[in-house]
Amino acid sequence: MFVHRIGVRLPEVSNDRARGATYRLVLRGELGDDFEFLFDGMHISRDDGITVLTGPVTDQAHLAGIIDRIQELGLELVSVASTEQPLGTDARRD
């Protein structure tokens, strides 16, 4: 388990998942439409003070970069989870 500098535990990337996976990141606060370009390739949904980012993450460095961007925006990361969907499948869930 890799621990990101803000204390979030990131799962190890095994050889089976070296090509990446689909992740779901839940944030406290609603991210406006003006910020969608910062999470290129991620589907963004908002509901009642929560923002959910769902989409492809290629590796741990990519995931750490997304988490860094969330922190830079001043949003609170509530959870990070792999949806176990391989890249290339439709990750959109509302």
Residue frames as a rotation matrix with the C-alpha (Angstrom) as fourth column:
MET 1
0.592 0.806 0.000 0.00
0.806 -0.592 0.000 0.00
0.000 0.000 -1.000 0.00
PHE 2
-0.524 -0.702 0.482 1.40
0.705 -0.676 -0.217 3.41
0.478 0.226 0.849 -1.00
VAL 3
0.243 0.580 -0.778 0.56
0.871 -0.484 -0.088 6.35
-0.427 -0.656 -0.622 1.27
HIS 4
0.253 -0.050 0.966 0.11
0.659 -0.722 -0.210 9.66
0.708 0.690 -0.149 -0.56
ARG 5
-0.719 -0.688 0.098 1.63
0.416 -0.539 -0.732 12.73
0.556 -0.486 0.674 1.12
ILE 6
-0.418 0.619 0.665 -1.80
-0.714 -0.676 0.180 13.85
0.561 -0.400 0.725 2.37
GLY 7
-0.652 0.046 0.757 -2.31
-0.641 0.500 -0.582 10.51
-0.405 -0.865 -0.297 4.10
VAL 8
0.508 0.835 -0.214 -4.55
-0.819 0.390 -0.420 8.77
-0.267 0.389 0.882 1.55
ARG 9
-0.275 -0.563 0.780 -3.66
-0.239 0.825 0.512 5.12
-0.931 -0.046 -0.361 1.10
LEU 10
0.203 0.251 -0.946 -3.34
-0.973 -0.055 -0.223 4.19
-0.108 0.966 0.234 -2.56
PRO 11
0.803 0.132 0.581 -3.64
-0.162 0.987 0.000 0.55
-0.573 -0.094 0.814 -3.61
GLU 12
-0.353 -0.930 0.105 -0.60
-0.261 0.206 0.943 -1.19
-0.899 0.305 -0.315 -5.03
VAL 13
0.468 0.427 -0.774 -0.77
-0.859 0.015 -0.511 -1.68
-0.207 0.904 0.374 -8.79
SER 14
0.179 -0.366 0.913 -0.24
-0.069 0.921 0.382 -5.35
-0.981 -0.131 0.139 -9.56
ASN 15
-0.842 -0.538 -0.039 1.05
-0.120 0.117 0.986 -6.71
-0.526 0.835 -0.163 -12.86
ASP 16
-0.446 0.758 0.476 -2.52
0.866 0.500 0.016 -7.70
-0.226 0.419 -0.879 -13.74
ARG 17
0.617 0.755 -0.222 -3.64
0.709 -0.656 -0.259 -4.10
-0.341 0.003 -0.940 -13.45
ALA 18
-0.360 -0.882 -0.303 -0.57
0.611 -0.469 0.638 -2.45
-0.705 0.045 0.708 -14.97
ARG 19
-0.646 0.174 0.744 -2.74
0.667 -0.345 0.660 -1.10
0.371 0.922 0.107 -17.78
GLY 20
-0.897 0.296 0.328 -4.87
-0.391 -0.878 -0.277 0.84
0.206 -0.376 0.903 -15.31
ALA 21
-0.583 0.773 -0.251 -8.38
0.810 0.575 -0.114 0.67
0.056 -0.270 -0.961 -13.99
THR 22
-0.079 0.667 0.741 -11.48
0.179 -0.722 0.668 2.74
0.981 0.186 -0.062 -13.50
TYR 23
-0.779 -0.241 -0.579 -11.62
0.607 -0.057 -0.793 4.68
0.157 -0.969 0.191 -10.23
ARG 24
0.350 0.877 0.330 -14.33
0.514 -0.474 0.715 6.48
0.783 -0.081 -0.616 -8.29
LEU 25
-0.766 -0.593 -0.250 -13.26
0.569 -0.443 -0.693 9.46
0.300 -0.673 0.676 -6.17
VAL 26
0.384 0.922 -0.044 -15.82
0.781 -0.299 0.548 11.08
0.492 -0.245 -0.835 -3.87
LEU 27
-0.741 -0.625 0.246 -15.27
0.459 -0.738 -0.495 14.71
0.491 -0.254 0.833 -2.83
ARG 28
0.033 0.709 -0.704 -17.03
0.902 -0.325 -0.285 16.88
-0.431 -0.625 -0.650 -0.28
GLY 29
-0.232 -0.021 -0.973 -18.20
-0.173 -0.983 0.063 20.03
-0.957 0.182 0.224 -2.04
GLU 30
0.626 0.519 0.583 -19.59
0.504 0.301 -0.809 20.58
-0.595 0.800 -0.073 -5.50
LEU 31
-0.527 -0.848 -0.053 -17.07
0.366 -0.284 0.886 21.17
-0.767 0.448 0.460 -8.26
GLY 32
0.293 0.684 -0.668 -18.43
-0.297 -0.599 -0.743 23.63
-0.909 0.417 0.027 -10.83
ASP 33
0.851 0.143 0.505 -18.54
0.399 0.449 -0.799 23.05
-0.341 0.882 0.325 -14.58
ASP 34
0.830 -0.552 -0.084 -15.66
-0.523 -0.715 -0.463 25.50
0.196 0.428 -0.882 -15.06
PHE 35
0.056 -0.859 0.509 -13.28
-0.908 0.168 0.383 22.98
-0.414 -0.484 -0.771 -13.47
GLU 36
0.816 0.350 0.459 -14.20
-0.191 0.914 -0.358 19.88
-0.545 0.205 0.813 -15.51
PHE 37
0.794 -0.542 -0.275 -11.24
-0.300 0.043 -0.953 20.38
0.528 0.839 -0.129 -17.86
LEU 38
0.028 -0.817 0.576 -8.89
-0.988 -0.110 -0.108 19.78
0.152 -0.566 -0.811 -14.90
PHE 39
-0.244 -0.022 0.970 -10.05
-0.442 0.892 -0.091 16.16
-0.863 -0.451 -0.228 -14.73
ASP 40
-0.103 0.140 -0.985 -9.91
-0.995 -0.014 0.102 15.30
0.001 0.990 0.141 -18.42
GLY 41
-0.557 -0.054 -0.829 -11.40
-0.359 0.916 0.182 11.89
0.749 0.399 -0.529 -19.11
MET 42
-0.938 0.250 -0.239 -13.28
0.330 0.440 -0.835 11.71
-0.104 -0.862 -0.496 -15.82
HIS 43
-0.158 0.955 0.250 -17.07
0.422 -0.164 0.892 11.78
0.893 0.246 -0.377 -15.61
ILE 44
-0.985 -0.170 0.028 -18.17
0.061 -0.496 -0.866 14.32
0.161 -0.851 0.499 -13.01
SER 45
-0.026 0.999 -0.029 -21.49
0.455 0.038 0.890 14.12
0.890 0.010 -0.455 -11.19
ARG 46
-0.909 -0.215 0.356 -22.73
-0.158 -0.613 -0.774 16.34
0.385 -0.760 0.524 -8.38
ASP 47
0.081 0.970 -0.229 -25.45
0.243 0.203 0.948 15.85
0.966 -0.133 -0.220 -5.82
ASP 48
0.871 0.491 -0.008 -26.24
0.122 -0.201 0.972 17.54
0.476 -0.848 -0.235 -2.52
GLY 49
0.736 -0.606 0.300 -22.77
-0.663 -0.561 0.495 18.87
-0.132 -0.564 -0.815 -1.71
ILE 50
0.202 -0.651 0.732 -20.86
0.005 0.748 0.664 15.88
-0.979 -0.130 0.154 -3.06
THR 51
0.402 -0.171 -0.900 -18.86
-0.912 -0.163 -0.376 15.57
-0.083 0.972 -0.222 -6.30
VAL 52
0.468 -0.253 0.847 -18.05
0.029 0.962 0.272 12.13
-0.883 -0.103 0.457 -7.75
LEU 53
0.087 -0.543 -0.836 -15.25
-0.978 -0.208 0.033 11.69
-0.192 0.814 -0.548 -10.30
THR 54
0.448 0.061 0.892 -15.35
-0.040 0.998 -0.049 8.38
-0.893 -0.014 0.450 -12.18
GLY 55
0.860 -0.131 -0.493 -12.96
-0.508 -0.136 -0.851 7.41
0.045 0.982 -0.184 -14.92
PRO 56
0.771 -0.585 -0.253 -9.75
0.409 0.758 -0.508 5.81
0.489 0.288 0.823 -16.10
VAL 57
0.688 -0.688 0.231 -6.59
-0.662 -0.466 0.587 5.97
-0.296 -0.557 -0.776 -14.00
THR 58
0.632 -0.445 -0.635 -3.51
-0.436 0.474 -0.766 4.56
0.641 0.760 0.105 -15.68
ASP 59
-0.015 -0.692 -0.722 -1.23
0.544 0.600 -0.586 4.06
0.839 -0.402 0.368 -12.67
GLN 60
0.256 0.088 -0.963 -0.38
0.961 -0.128 0.244 5.23
-0.102 -0.988 -0.117 -9.14
ALA 61
-0.766 -0.591 -0.254 1.36
0.548 -0.806 0.222 8.38
-0.336 0.031 0.942 -10.40
HIS 62
-0.654 0.619 0.434 -1.78
0.165 -0.443 0.881 9.34
0.738 0.648 0.188 -12.33
LEU 63
0.328 0.802 -0.499 -3.94
0.686 0.161 0.710 8.71
0.649 -0.575 -0.497 -9.26
ALA 64
-0.094 -0.457 -0.885 -1.58
0.922 -0.375 0.096 10.73
-0.376 -0.806 0.457 -7.05
GLY 65
-0.937 -0.251 0.242 -1.76
0.338 -0.824 0.455 13.59
0.085 0.508 0.857 -9.58
ILE 66
-0.166 0.959 0.229 -5.56
0.291 -0.175 0.941 13.59
0.942 0.223 -0.250 -9.44
ILE 67
0.437 0.289 -0.852 -5.44
0.878 0.068 0.474 13.66
0.195 -0.955 -0.224 -5.64
ASP 68
-0.575 -0.707 -0.412 -2.93
0.744 -0.661 0.095 16.53
-0.340 -0.252 0.906 -5.75
ARG 69
-0.790 0.326 0.520 -5.28
0.180 -0.686 0.705 18.49
0.586 0.650 0.483 -8.01
ILE 70
0.281 0.917 -0.282 -8.19
0.553 0.085 0.829 17.87
0.784 -0.389 -0.483 -5.63
GLN 71
0.172 -0.307 -0.936 -6.07
0.954 -0.185 0.236 19.16
-0.246 -0.933 0.261 -2.75
GLU 72
-0.837 -0.536 0.107 -4.98
0.542 -0.787 0.296 22.24
-0.074 0.306 0.949 -4.75
LEU 73
-0.436 0.772 0.463 -8.65
0.144 -0.448 0.882 23.09
0.889 0.451 0.084 -5.30
GLY 74
-0.794 0.049 0.605 -9.27
-0.574 -0.388 -0.721 22.92
0.199 -0.920 0.337 -1.55
LEU 75
0.284 0.916 -0.283 -11.75
-0.744 0.397 0.538 20.06
0.605 0.058 0.794 -1.81
GLU 76
-0.181 -0.273 0.945 -11.96
-0.866 0.499 -0.022 17.30
-0.466 -0.822 -0.327 0.78
LEU 77
-0.414 -0.033 -0.910 -11.39
-0.603 0.758 0.247 13.79
0.682 0.651 -0.333 -0.55
VAL 78
0.260 0.634 0.728 -13.92
-0.957 0.266 0.110 11.47
-0.124 -0.726 0.677 1.09
SER 79
0.384 -0.134 0.913 -13.05
-0.108 0.976 0.188 8.18
-0.917 -0.171 0.361 -0.62
VAL 80
-0.113 -0.459 -0.881 -11.04
-0.991 -0.014 0.135 6.58
-0.074 0.888 -0.453 -3.42
ALA 81
0.072 0.161 0.984 -11.95
-0.252 0.958 -0.138 3.17
-0.965 -0.238 0.110 -4.82
SER 82
-0.883 -0.293 -0.368 -11.22
-0.446 0.272 0.853 1.07
-0.149 0.917 -0.371 -7.86
THR 83
0.142 0.990 -0.001 -14.40
-0.902 0.128 -0.412 -0.05
-0.408 0.060 0.911 -9.57
GLU 84
-0.267 -0.395 0.879 -12.53
-0.087 0.918 0.386 -3.08
-0.960 0.026 -0.280 -10.93
GLN 85
0.852 0.489 0.184 -13.57
0.162 0.088 -0.983 -2.15
-0.497 0.868 -0.004 -14.46
PRO 86
-0.110 -0.920 0.377 -10.75
0.838 0.118 0.532 -2.45
-0.534 0.375 0.758 -17.01
LEU 87
-0.423 -0.114 -0.899 -9.86
-0.224 -0.948 0.226 0.64
-0.878 0.297 0.376 -18.98
GLY 88
-0.973 0.071 -0.221 -11.82
-0.217 0.065 0.974 1.06
0.083 0.995 -0.048 -22.17
THR 89
-0.420 0.891 -0.173 -15.19
0.860 0.451 0.237 0.27
0.289 -0.049 -0.956 -20.61
ASP 90
-0.074 0.474 0.877 -17.81
0.042 -0.877 0.478 2.92
0.996 0.072 0.046 -19.92
ALA 91
-0.711 -0.332 -0.620 -17.23
0.602 0.168 -0.781 4.11
0.363 -0.928 0.080 -16.35
ARG 92
-0.713 0.444 0.542 -20.15
-0.440 -0.886 0.147 6.52
0.546 -0.133 0.827 -16.18
ARG 93
-0.402 0.632 -0.662 -22.44
0.810 0.583 0.064 5.92
0.426 -0.511 -0.747 -13.24
ASP 94
-0.577 0.264 0.772 -25.02
-0.285 -0.952 0.113 8.40
0.765 -0.154 0.625 -12.01
